[in-house]
Amino acid sequence: MKTITDIGTLIVETPGTCGGRPRIVGSRITVQFIVTEIKAGVTPEEILEDKPHLTLGGIYAALAYYHANKESLDAEFAAYEEECRRLEAEYKAGKML
């Protein structure tokens, strides 16, 4: 008999790993990365081709997690992107070593 996987076990948040952001269990691939790829037009199968250590189940679990938590994750993603822009601007201005 084949084992059934509880999809709730496919996404994990671990303080100190990937900034505590939700990620596919057993990897450092964040939900944010998966969502960004999908929004850019990359298919789950193409993500799997590029990252064969993942599973389609993990990729789809990341998408389900995103859609179940869309409002709060969109806010987190926007804050992360803003922080990246700020740090890049500081670096370009010579304020960071």
VOPAGU-2260 file (C-alpha; in pm, 1 decimal, decimal comma):
REM VOPAGU-2260
SITE   aa  ch    i         X         Y         Z
SITE  MET   A    0       0,0       0,0       0,0
SITE  LYS   A    1     134,4     343,0     -95,6
SITE  THR   A    2     198,0     598,1     180,1
SITE  ILE   A    3     -14,4     913,1     183,3
SITE  THR   A    4     168,3    1243,8     243,3
SITE  ASP   A    5       4,1    1508,3     457,8
SITE  ILE   A    6      62,1    1828,0     257,4
SITE  GLY   A    7      93,1    2018,8     582,7
SITE  THR   A    8     431,1    1852,1     624,4
SITE  LEU   A    9     571,8    1990,1     297,6
SITE  ILE   A   10     624,1    2352,8     404,4
SITE  VAL   A   11     831,0    2453,7     706,0
SITE  GLU   A   12     943,9    2775,4     875,8
SITE  THR   A   13    1266,8    2747,1    1071,4
SITE  PRO   A   14    1418,9    3044,2    1254,0
SITE  GLY   A   15    1770,2    3096,3    1123,4
SITE  THR   A   16    1709,6    2920,3     791,6
SITE  CYS   A   17    1620,8    3140,6     494,2
SITE  GLY   A   18    1543,8    3420,6     735,6
SITE  GLY   A   19    1264,8    3213,8     888,6
SITE  ARG   A   20    1063,7    3245,1     566,0
SITE  PRO   A   21     839,7    2950,8     468,7
SITE  ARG   A   22    1020,8    2701,0     247,6
SITE  ILE   A   23     982,2    2357,6      98,3
SITE  VAL   A   24    1085,0    2103,5     360,1
SITE  GLY   A   25    1428,3    1950,8     304,4
SITE  SER   A   26    1541,7    2243,0      90,9
SITE  ARG   A   27    1629,7    2609,6     102,3
SITE  ILE   A   28    1374,2    2690,2    -168,1
SITE  THR   A   29    1130,6    2944,8     -29,3
SITE  VAL   A   30     764,5    2986,9    -106,6
SITE  GLN   A   31     861,1    3335,0    -226,6
SITE  PHE   A   32    1102,7    3187,7    -482,8
SITE  ILE   A   33     836,2    2951,2    -616,9
SITE  VAL   A   34     576,0    3228,5    -639,2
SITE  THR   A   35     822,1    3462,6    -811,4
SITE  GLU   A   36     908,4    3196,0   -1067,7
SITE  ILE   A   37     542,4    3118,1   -1138,3
SITE  LYS   A   38     460,3    3489,0   -1176,9
SITE  ALA   A   39     749,1    3512,9   -1425,6
SITE  GLY   A   40     585,3    3242,0   -1636,0
SITE  VAL   A   41     795,5    2944,1   -1527,0
SITE  THR   A   42     590,5    2625,7   -1495,2
SITE  PRO   A   43     612,9    2392,0   -1194,9
SITE  GLU   A   44     762,2    2131,3   -1427,9
SITE  GLU   A   45    1031,9    2376,6   -1538,9
SITE  ILE   A   46    1111,9    2457,3   -1176,4
SITE  LEU   A   47    1146,4    2084,8   -1112,7
SITE  GLU   A   48    1377,1    2051,1   -1415,6
SITE  ASP   A   49    1600,4    2324,6   -1274,2
SITE  LYS   A   50    1576,5    2198,5    -915,7
SITE  PRO   A   51    1543,7    1817,9    -940,8
SITE  HIS   A   52    1584,9    1774,4    -564,4
SITE  LEU   A   53    1232,2    1915,5    -525,7
SITE  THR   A   54     908,3    1733,4    -595,0
SITE  LEU   A   55     602,3    1854,5    -780,5
SITE  GLY   A   56     412,2    1799,1    -456,3
SITE  GLY   A   57     645,9    2038,7    -275,2
SITE  ILE   A   58     615,2    2300,2    -549,0
SITE  TYR   A   59     236,5    2280,1    -551,4
SITE  ALA   A   60     231,7    2282,2    -169,0
SITE  ALA   A   61     429,2    2608,0    -180,8
SITE  LEU   A   62     169,7    2753,2    -417,9
SITE  ALA   A   63    -117,5    2631,3    -199,2
SITE  TYR   A   64      52,0    2779,9     108,2
SITE  TYR   A   65      90,2    3110,5     -74,2
SITE  HIS   A   66    -272,4    3124,2    -184,8
SITE  ALA   A   67    -394,8    3027,3     162,9
SITE  ASN   A   68    -186,9    3310,3     314,4
SITE  LYS   A   69    -175,7    3551,2      19,7
SITE  GLU   A   70    -246,0    3878,4     199,7
SITE  SER   A   71      20,6    3839,2     469,3
SITE  LEU   A   72     275,9    3685,2     232,3
SITE  ASP   A   73     229,6    3959,8     -26,7
SITE  ALA   A   74     307,1    4212,4     248,5
SITE  GLU   A   75     616,0    4013,5     355,2
SITE  PHE   A   76     735,0    3980,2      -5,1
SITE  ALA   A   77     693,1    4355,2     -61,8
SITE  ALA   A   78     888,8    4436,3     256,2
SITE  TYR   A   79    1165,7    4196,6     151,1
SITE  GLU   A   80    1186,8    4350,6    -196,3
SITE  GLU   A   81    1198,9    4700,3     -45,9
SITE  GLU   A   82    1480,7    4596,7     187,7
SITE  CYS   A   83    1672,7    4453,5    -108,8
SITE  ARG   A   84    1627,5    4779,1    -303,0
SITE  ARG   A   85    1739,7    4983,0      -2,0
SITE  LEU   A   86    2051,4    4771,9      50,4
SITE  GLU   A   87    2135,7    4783,5    -319,9
SITE  ALA   A   88    2103,6    5163,0    -322,5
SITE  GLU   A   89    2328,3    5191,0     -15,0
SITE  TYR   A   90    2584,9    4961,5    -176,1
SITE  LYS   A   91    2583,3    5159,5    -499,8
SITE  ALA   A   92    2619,3    5484,1    -303,4
SITE  GLY   A   93    2928,2    5342,5    -132,4
SITE  LYS   A   94    2766,5    5331,5     209,8
SITE  MET   A   95    2831,6    4959,8     250,3
SITE  LEU   A   96    3160,5    4777,0     238,0
